[in-house]
Amino acid sequence: MSMENSKRPAIFVDRDGTLIREVDHLSDIGELSIFPFTATALDLLRAAGYMIVVVTNQSGIGRGYFDEPSMHLIHDQIKSELGERIDGFYFCPHLPDAGCRCRKPSLGMIEAACLDLGIDLDGSWMIGDKRIDVETGYNAGIATAMVLTGYGAGDLGSLERKPDIIAENLLAAAEMIVNGS
């Protein structure tokens, strides 16, 4: 079997406000709260053949609010609570005006994940709660879903492009993706 044939599509999912409750510059593991529907949503998507990749802007590192090891503790706790449901975590530690290639809506994190994990962008999705997540999906040429948790309800009116799906939360988005609606 060739590597090309073994590639799978992925769900690129934003962390804060999509996978977990939004906490401004989350750095304290005690403030981490995974939505009660997250595990079920990820199970549905994995059962449908998708890899799950978290892509998250973490400018709190660049701002000096917390350090990279603190962020990794948060990711380790998410992994601990969600088991093997997430295939990878990718983050951008830079400030919004740093001009890096990794900060969403740029594609550095998605490109790195595709190389590292053998992801096929055909059939992949970007799910998030911000306009920037929808723009990331458009920039990658993949389908987009916006959830109304986190900043979603507030960002809905500022969208320049309409996502393929607007859903109440990650579980509703997962159901719509899996059911093709």
N, C-alpha and C positions, 0 to 999 in steps of 0.2 A: 504494500500500500504506500503510495507516495505521500510525502508530507503535505502536499497541496490538498489531497483528498481527506486528510485527517484533521484539517482545520475546522474549527467550530465557530459559529457566531457567538457574540457576547452581548450581555447587557452591561453597559457602562453606567454605573449608578453613582450619583452624588452622595456624599456622606451626610453632612449636616442638613437637617430639615427634610431629608428623603429617607435615608436608612435609619437615622437616629433623630431624636428631638433636637431642634435648633437651640444651641447655647452659644452666645456670642463669644468667639475665640475659645472654644472648649479646650481646657488644659487640665482640669481636675477630674480624675476618673470617677470621683463621687458624684459628679454632675452628668455623667453619661447615662442616657436613657434610650434604649433601643425601643422603637415602636412595637407594640404588641403584635402587629400584623407582619412584621418584617420577615421572620423565619418562614411563615407560610408563603409569603410572596416569593421569597428566594427558592423555596422548595418547588413551587409551581414552575418557575422559570428554568430551574435546573432539570426538572423532569421533562421539559419541552426541548432539552438539548442545548440550552444556553450556558456559557460560562458567565460568571459574575465577577465583575471587576469594578472596584471602587476607585473613582477619580475625584480628588478633592483639592481645592485651593486652600492652603493653610498659611495665609499671610501673617498670622499671629507669630509665627517663627521669625519671619523677616522684620516684624515690628518689635521683636524682643519681649513679647507677652509671655511666651513659653518657649522651651527648646525642643529640638527634634526628638530626644529620648522621651519627653513627656507625651508627645504625639504618638510615638510608637507604643507606649503603654496603653493609650486609648485604643489603638488598633489591635493590640494583643488582647485586650478585654473584649472587644467586639468579636474577635475570632473565638475566644473562649466561650462566649455566650451563644454564638451562632454555629459553632462547630465547623465543619468542612464546606460550608455553603459558599464561601467567598474564595475565588481563585487567586486574587491579587489585590493589593492596595498600592495606588500610585498617588503621589502628592506633589504639590508645588509649594515650596516654602517662601517664595519671593513676594515682594510687594507688588501691588497692582500696576505700578508704573515702571517696573524693573525692565520691561522689554524682553523677558525670557520667552522661550518656546514652549515651556511646560504649562504655564498658567492658562486655565480655561478662559476664553474660548479658543486659544491656540491648541494644537494637537499633540504636543510633546508627550503627554501621559498616555494618550490613546496609541500613538505610534510605538512607544516603548512597550506597552502591553501587547500589542500585536506581534512584535518581534519576540518578546519573552515567552508568550503563551501560545503562539501559533493561532492567533485569532483571524477568522475570516470576517471582514467587515460587511460582506454581503449578508443581509439578514440581521445585522447587529442593530442595537438600539442604544440611545442615550436617554436616561431618566434622571430628572432633577427638579428642584423647586425654584429655580431662578432662570431669568432670561438668559443668563450666560450659559446655562446648561443646554438650553434649546439651541443657542448659537453654536455651541461646541458640536452638537449633533449635525447641524447643517454644514458646518465646516468640514466635518468628517465624511459627509455624504451618506449618513445613516438616518434611520427613522428616529423620531424624538417623541418623548412623553414628558409632559409637565404635570407634577403632582401639586395639589393645593395645600399640602402640609408645609411647615417651615415658612418660607417667604412666598410660596406659590400663589396664594390668593391675592397678595399685594402686587406681585410682579406680573400677573396676568394681563393687566391693562397696559403694561409698558412693552409688550412683545412686538417686535418688528415683523416677525414671521410666526405663523401659526404652527404649533406642534402637531404631529400626527394624532396624538392623543392628549386629552386633558382629563385627568383622573383625580378623584378625591384623595387618594393616597397610593403608596407603592403596591399594595395588594390589589386595588382596583386596576391600576395600570398593568400589573402582571396578568390579571384575568383577561383584560382586553387584548393584550399582546398574544397570549396563548390561544384565545378564542378567535383571533383574527378580526376583532371588531374595532 
